[in-house]
Amino acid sequence: MRQAIGRCACVIGFALGCAQALAADKPYEFGVFPHLPLAKIRALYEPVAADFESKLGRQVWLSSKADYATFRATLAKEAYDIAFVQPFDYVEAHDQHGYLPLARRASDLEALILVLPDSPLKTLRDLKGKVVANPPVEAAVSYLTTMALRDAGIDPANGVTRDYSKSHFTCMQSVLIGTADACGTALQALLHFEREKQMSSRFRVLYKTVPIPHTLFVVHRRVPKTDRDILLRTILGWSKTEIGRKIIEDGQFFPFVEAHDVEYDVVRKYVRGGKPAR
């Protein structure tokens, strides 16, 4: 009986050891929120995944989704080991799903409300009764646009017509083709759009919203601390390496700094204040 128990214990121990080894060899999944068209995300973030992979000595698979809602659902299922997320998704991911902050963009995030250069609109209050486009309702700039409209005394649900489009690019395109009077977007998206379309000075900034802490890299608690530390050092060190500087330049990023959860308490206050009008 003792021999049988011993053999059983050895089998269990071997199985657990194999499981741990397989887990250690399993690639990390790196999710990027769909703020740009998927082809653009792949072009910009594949070098990031490759840099992570080389530093970790472990495969890193890049992943995104066609829309914000699907990405948020996947994040809520804790499917991503590493992710690049917008501030409002971070708050939920941290508070409910075990994600930890790594590094954020050094600048703050603000929504730029854009109009055409010759638009008669001069102030935010002039948007009353107009069509205001945004990326999907879940996007950080959509929240910020809603807050700005409220601060200007405009009911964001009834005082304007909200046009939530598929991405930042389609938001700006709607202004160019005249189906929207204004677009609430972000500086990085605007820079990518102008580079993609090989144009500049096609928009005028009507209004800049109050700033909040920017988009950030997060990591799930299940990732060992040694790997979390490697990821943080890699991101913070991009400005010092040729590969890293290219990542920053191509992605229209600003250098990253270490992120701390307390910095996003201001975002939590926005969340408690209510979601954007649909």
Order of alpha helices (4+ residues) and beta strands (2+ residues): alpha-beta-alpha-beta-alpha-beta-alpha-beta-beta-beta-beta-alpha-beta-alpha-beta-alpha-beta-beta-beta-alpha-alpha-beta-alpha
